[in-house]
Amino acid sequence: MSAPDIASRFEEIYNSTNKELLAFITSKCGRITDVSDIFQDTCMEFYRVLCERGIDYVTNAKALLFKIAKRKIAKHYSLSERLRMFVPLYSQSGDSEEFEMPDIEAGELSTEDIVVNQVMLEEAKKLIMQKPENVKKVFFLFYEVGQTIPEIAQALSMSESNVKHKLYRTLNEIREILN
């Protein structure tokens, strides 16, 4: 099987499953900060399987992706929990998180506006990172993945009203603090 065939098949599978896979990993992770690493490891492992075994080996791509994701999650937490006994890997305050400012076209905002927006964005993200994991997951799935409230409720095994409550209550807290 040629490399372009594998790459195009991988891209096709990735495009059709990435949101669902990301939601699944988010719902199973203990910490929101682990989601992107596990998601990337899962996709890389899936690509490796396609390269080693060929496209024809994969009969149900979605099932294989989710199986790989489950193994990656279990391996990540068993290893990180064992290592945490010896080395403090995680900051409890969430200060180690790094966030990026969205791309802004030149001339759209003044330098002062950009600085003010950056400061407000950092403050909002610090507030969110101080929230419990389930609130962080709701924000991640809503704003990063672009899932709807019913999809988030299903992924996190919560009621829709609980998801709305977590989302809107936290947004109101952020507005009050940043006003």
N, C-alpha and C positions, 0 to 999 in steps of 0.2 A: 504494500500500500504506500502510495507516495505521500510525502510530507504535506503538500497542499491539500490533498484529499482529507487527511487527518485534521489539519488545521481548520478547514471549512466545516467539517462535521462537528468538531469541538465547538466552534463558534455558533453553529446552529443550535446545538444542545444547550450551550451556555445561555444564549439569548432566550430560549424558551423556558429555562428552569431557574435562572439566577435569582429572581425575586422570591420565588417559593423556597428555594434552598437557603437564601439569606434569612428569611423569616423563620425557617425551621431551626437553623443554627442559633439565631438570636433567642428563640424561645427555650432552647436547651442549655445555653451557656449560663454559667453562674455569674459572670461579669461581662458587662457590655464591651469592655476593653479587649476581650478575647475574641470577639466575633470576627473581625476582619482577618486576623491571623488564621483562624480555623477555616474560614471561608476560602481564603487563598490556598491553604494547604490542601483542602478538599479538591479544589479545581485543578491544582497541580498534579495531585495523585490521579485524578480522573484522566488528565491529559497523558500522563505517563502510561496508564493502562491502555489507552488508545494506541499509543506509539508501540508498546511492547506486544500487545495482543492483536492489534488490528481493529478496524471498524466493525467487522463482522462478529467479533467476539461479544460485543455489547448488544444484547437484544432488548433490554429495557434500561435505557440510559438514566432515567429518573430514579429508578430503584437502586441502581448502582451508585449514583451520586449520593443518595440519602444513606446508603449503607456505609460508604466511605466517610461521610460526615459524622455518623454515629461513632465510628471507630476513632476518628480524629478527636472528637469531643471527649470521649472516654480516655484516650491516651493523654490528651492535654491535661485534663484535670487530675488524673492519677499521678502523672509526672510532676505537675506544678505543686500539688499538695505535698508530695514527698519532699520536693526541693524547698518548699516554704518552711519546713521544719528546721532547715539548716541556714538558709539565706533569706532575708526579707526582700522578696521580689516585688511586692506591690506596695505602693503608697496608699495609705488609708485616706488621705485627704483628697486625692484625685488631682493634686497639683501637677503631677507628671504628665497629664494629658496634653497633647498638642493639637491645636485646631488651626485650620487654614481659613483665611478670609476668602470668600468667593471672588472669582475673577470679575473685575470692574473695568469697563472700557475707559480708556484715557479720555479725560475731559468731561466725563459724566459727573464726577463729584470733585469738589475742591479737596485739597490736601487736608484741610481741617475736618471736613466731613468724613473723609476716609479714616482719619485717626480716631474721631469720636465714634464712628461705627465699629471700628476694630475694638476699642475699649469696651463698648457696650456688648459686643458679641462675646468677648472674653469673659466678661462678668456674667452674662446669661449662661454661658457654658459651664462656668465654675458652679453656679447655682444648681444647674441640672446634674452635674457630677456629684453633688452632695446628697442627691435624692437616692432613695432605695433603688435597687437594681431593676425592679419591675417598672418604675417610672422612666428610668433611662432607656429600657427596652421599648416602651411605648413611644418615646420621642424618636428613637433611632428608626423604628419601623415606619413611623408617620412621616418624618422629615427626610430621612436618608433613603429609605427603600421606596417611599411613596405609597405605602399601603393605606387602604381605607380603614376606618374604625371597625367595621365588621370583620375585615381580614385580620386585623391586629387582635381583636377579641378571640377569634378562632385560634390563631397561632399561639397566643399566650394563655389559652384556656381561662378567659375572663369574660364577664358579661360586657356588652357594649357600653352600658351605663358606667361601669367601673373604668373602662378605658377612657371614656369621655371625661369622667371626673378627674382622673389622674392628669390627663392632658390639659384640660381647661383650668384646673386649680393651680397647676404649676405655671401655666402661662400668666395667670392673674398675679401670682406671687412675683414673677419676673417683672411684669409691668409695674407693679407697686414699688419694687426695689429700684428699678432703673428710671422711674419718673423723676 
